[in-house]
Amino acid sequence: MKLREYPDIEMMMMDLADQISSELTMALETHEAASFCVPGGTTPGPIFDLLSGRKSLDWSRITVFLNDERWVPESSPRSNTRLIRERLLTGPAEAARYVPLYAAAERPEDAMEALAEGLKPHLPISVLLLGMGADMHTASLFPGADRLEEALGHDAPILLPMRAEEAGEPRITLSAPVLQGALSTHILITGEAKLAALHRARGLSAEEAPVRAVLGEATVHWAP
């Protein structure tokens, strides 16, 4: 793990957007297509705003998908897809292919296989951007979640449904092996509490601190 500390959030967002843009460009130089896997939530919004205007990126060859999704329709204000469409898939980036992690089914289990098949052609992930909660969860890999042990296993499927008290709605999440297989991994965190949580996670197991499963080759970007 590498830790990059920035004096302020604005500088971090600008620098990370530049790094991601450069890595996607390099991926497209050696492959026909690239994949960009992103978190939900509001924290990465400024990065998405910056990237969405990058005309230098051939967005038509880039596939975007989420780390995880709440099992709610896109019309819900809780939908991560809704946020991605509003902040990232606009302007030049509207040309990107988007692969959803939600389908019109009552439970995530009912659509898991079809959604995983949609992701397969876009793996391994070219560039992975993750967040981390103060509880040390990443994607929807929450401490104490009902299928966390399965999601951390080396033979875990691409996607798993996940339920945890802290998660609210049922979730669908990429498994640890898929996240670990990314060619480039960035973790974005802000504030002293999350920095302290990051340092604490390094001394815990992945069951106790799920973010531990993806720290190995990751670059963590932090600003106060």
N, C-alpha and C positions, 0 to 999 in steps of 0.2 A: 504494500500500500504506500502511495505517496500522498502527502498532505500539502496542499497549496493554500496559504493564508493570504487574504487580500485586505487592504485597509478599509474598503467599503463595498457594499453590495453592488453598486452600479459598475464599478471596475470589474468585479468578478463576473457579472453577467456579460459584459462586453468581451472579456477575455475568453470566457468559456464558449460563447457563440462563435468567436473566431476559430477556436480549436476544433469545435465540432464541424464547422464549415470546411476547414482544411482536411480533416479526417474523411469526411464524405467525398470530397474532391479526389483525395488519394485513392479511396476505394473504387471510385468510378474510373480511375485511370487504369486499373488492373482487372476490373470486372465489368460485366455488362450492366449490372445493377447493384444497388446498395440498399441496406436497411437501416432505419433509424428508429430505435425503440425508446419511448419517452414516458415520463411519469405524468400523472394527473396532478391536481392541486394547483394552487395559485403561485407557489414559489417560483417555478420555472417560467412563468408567463413572460417576463422581460426577455428571456433567451429566445422564446418562440417568436416574439415580436421582431427581434433583430434578424433571426434566421429567415423568417417568412419573406423578407424583402431582398434576400440574396439572389440577384439575377445571375450571378456567376455560377450558381449551382444548377445542374441539369436535373431539376426536380422530377421530370417525367421518367427518370430512371431510378428514383428513390421511393422506397416503400416505407411508410410510417405505420407503426402500431404501438399500442400501449404496453407498459409493464404489467398493468392490472386494470380491472374495471369493476365498478359497482354494478350489480345486476339490476339496473334501472334503464328505461328507454332513454334515447337521446333527448327527448323532450324534457326530461327531468333536470332541474338545476344541479342535481348531484352527479350527473353524468360526466365522466372524464372525457368521453368522445365529444360532447358538446363544447367543452373547453378547448380541446385540440382544434376543432373546426373554427372556433372563434379567434384563437390566438396564433396558431401555426399554419393551418391549411388555408391561408389567404394570400392574395397577391401572387407573386411568382410561385410560391409553394403550393398553391391550389392545384398545380399540375401533378403533384405527388400522388401515388397510389396509397389509399388508406385501407388497412385491413382491420375490421372491427373485432372486439372481444365481447360483443353482445349480440344476441339474436332474440327474436320474439318468442321466448319460451318461458314457462312459469319458473323453472329452476335452471341454474347454470349446468347442472348435470345433464339436462335434456339436450343441450346443444354443444357439449364439450368436444365431442369427436369431430363434428363438422368444422367448428372454429379452429381446432388444432390442425386439421388438414389445410385450412386456408393459410396458416402460418408457415407450414413446412417448406415451401419453396423459397422463403425469405430468411432461412436460417443457414449458417450462424448469423447472428446480429453483427452488422458492420460497426455501428456506433450505438452504445447503450448509455442512456442518461437515467440515473436513479435518484430518488430522494431517500430520506431517512427520518423516521419519527423519533421523538424523544424516548419512546419505548424500545428503540433500536429495531423497529420493523422496517422492511423495505419491500417494494411492490406490495402485495397483500400477504406477505409472509410475516404474520404477527406472532409474537410469543404466546404460547398457549392456544393457538388456533387448532381447529379440529383435525386438519390434515397436514399440519406442519411437518411432522416426521416423514410423511410420504413425499412431500414437496422437496425436502432436503436430500432425499436418497439419490444415489448415483444413477438409478434406473427409473427415476421419476418421469412421468409423461410430460409432454410439452406444456400442457395446461392442467390446472386443477381448480375445482371449486374450493372456496375457503370461507369458513365462518369463524368469527371471533367476537368476543364481547365488545372490544374496542372498535370493530369495523363497522358496526351498524348493519347495513344491508349485507346479504350474501355477496361474495366477491368471486371473481375469476382472476387467476394470477398465473404468470409464467413461473415455471418451476426453477429451482436453484440451478440444475444442470444447464438449462437453456441460458440463464443469466450468466453463468460462469463461462459459457462458450463464446461470449461476445468477443470480438476482435479488439475492441477498445471500450473501456468502461470509465464513466465519470459519475461521481456521487456529489450531489449539490446539497449543502447544509448551511444554515445561518443561525447565529445566536450562540451564546455561551453554553446554554443548556444542551444543545445538540453536539457541540464540540466535546463537552464532558461525557455525553453518552457515547460518542464515537470512541474515545479513549477507554471507556469502561468496556465497550463491546470487544475490544481487542483481547481482553483477558477472559472472555466468557466463551461458552460453546455456542454453536449456531442455533441450538434449540433454545438457549436462553436469550440470545441476541441474534436474530436471523440475518441481520446485515453482515455478520461475521462471515457468512458463506460467500460473499461477493467482494470482500475487501482485498483478497490476495493480489490481483493485478490492477486494482482500481486506483484512479487518482481522485482524491477527495478534495473538493473545492469548498472553502469556508470563508465567510465574512461575518463580522459582528452584527 
